[in-house]
Structures are given as structure tokens and as C-alpha cells.
Amino acid sequence: MPDRTYRHRLVDNLSIFITVSDLFNGQRFVRYANATTLDQFYLHTQSGRVVYVGLSWLFGAPKKAKAASFEYEQ
């Protein structure tokens, strides 16, 4: 399972986010090579689950949307 990040906006300039990596301990890489003179099996496992919780605070004023100033010709 790849990393997943979930973000929730609490207020306009404050968000909380959670990142989860390898929740089910399934990060494995398997390589198998078979030739007439070579028989090789390689297994690499990544141990360790990671959960990160953080806050994101935006400084300054949020950008204001521009007013629609498009006018049709008559």
C-alpha cells in the first residue's frame, strides 16, 4: 500500500493532516533470476510502519477571488 495522506481543514488557515505509510506491513520487493548457470532469489522487506500527524498553518491573508469584469459587446 503506498503512502496515504488525509487532510481536513479546521478553519480557513488551519488544517490537520495524517500520513500513513505501510499500514499492513506489506512493503516487499522480490526478484527471481533463473539462467543455466545462475539461480537467484532476492527478497527485500521494509520493516516499520509510519504514522505522522501534523498541523498546517497558513500565514497572511488568503487570496481574494477577482470579480468577474467580462462584458459582452453590444
C-alpha positions as CSV (number, residue, x, y, z in Angstrom):
1,M,0.0,0.0,0.0
2,P,1.5,3.4,-0.9
3,D,1.6,6.3,1.4
4,R,-1.8,7.9,2.0
5,T,-2.3,11.4,3.3
6,Y,-5.6,12.7,4.5
7,R,-6.1,16.5,5.2
8,H,-9.0,18.2,6.9
9,R,-9.4,22.0,7.0
10,L,-10.4,23.1,10.5
11,V,-10.7,26.8,9.7
12,D,-9.6,28.9,6.6
13,N,-5.9,28.9,7.5
14,L,-5.5,25.8,9.8
15,S,-5.5,22.2,8.6
16,I,-4.7,18.9,10.2
17,F,-3.2,16.1,8.2
18,I,-2.4,12.4,8.8
19,T,0.1,10.4,6.7
20,V,0.2,6.6,6.9
21,S,2.9,4.5,5.3
22,D,2.9,0.7,5.1
23,L,-0.1,0.2,7.3
24,F,-0.4,-3.5,6.7
25,N,3.4,-4.2,6.7
26,G,3.3,-5.2,3.0
27,Q,6.3,-3.4,1.5
28,R,8.2,-6.3,-0.2
29,F,10.4,-6.5,-3.2
30,V,11.0,-9.9,-4.8
31,R,13.4,-10.6,-7.6
32,Y,14.0,-14.1,-9.1
33,A,16.6,-14.8,-11.7
34,N,16.9,-18.2,-13.4
35,A,19.5,-19.0,-16.0
36,T,21.5,-22.1,-17.0
37,T,24.4,-21.1,-14.6
38,L,22.6,-18.9,-12.2
39,D,19.6,-19.4,-9.9
40,Q,19.0,-16.5,-7.6
41,F,16.1,-15.4,-5.3
42,Y,16.2,-12.0,-3.7
43,L,13.7,-10.8,-1.1
44,H,13.8,-7.3,0.4
45,T,11.3,-6.3,3.1
46,Q,10.9,-2.9,4.6
47,S,10.1,-3.1,8.3
48,G,8.4,-0.3,10.1
49,R,5.1,1.3,9.9
50,V,5.0,5.1,10.0
51,V,2.1,7.3,11.1
52,Y,2.6,11.1,11.0
53,V,0.1,13.6,12.3
54,G,0.7,17.3,11.8
55,L,-0.9,20.8,11.6
56,S,-0.5,23.2,8.7
57,W,-1.0,26.9,9.5
58,L,-1.1,29.4,6.6
59,F,0.3,32.8,7.4
60,G,-1.1,36.0,5.8
61,A,-4.4,36.7,4.3
62,P,-6.0,34.3,1.8
63,K,-6.1,35.4,-1.8
64,K,-9.3,37.1,-2.8
65,A,-11.1,36.0,-5.9
66,K,-11.2,38.6,-8.7
67,A,-14.5,39.9,-9.6
68,A,-15.8,39.0,-13.0
69,S,-15.2,42.0,-15.2
70,F,-16.0,40.4,-18.5
71,E,-18.6,42.4,-20.5
72,Y,-20.2,41.5,-23.8
73,E,-20.1,43.9,-26.7
74,Q,-23.5,45.1,-27.9
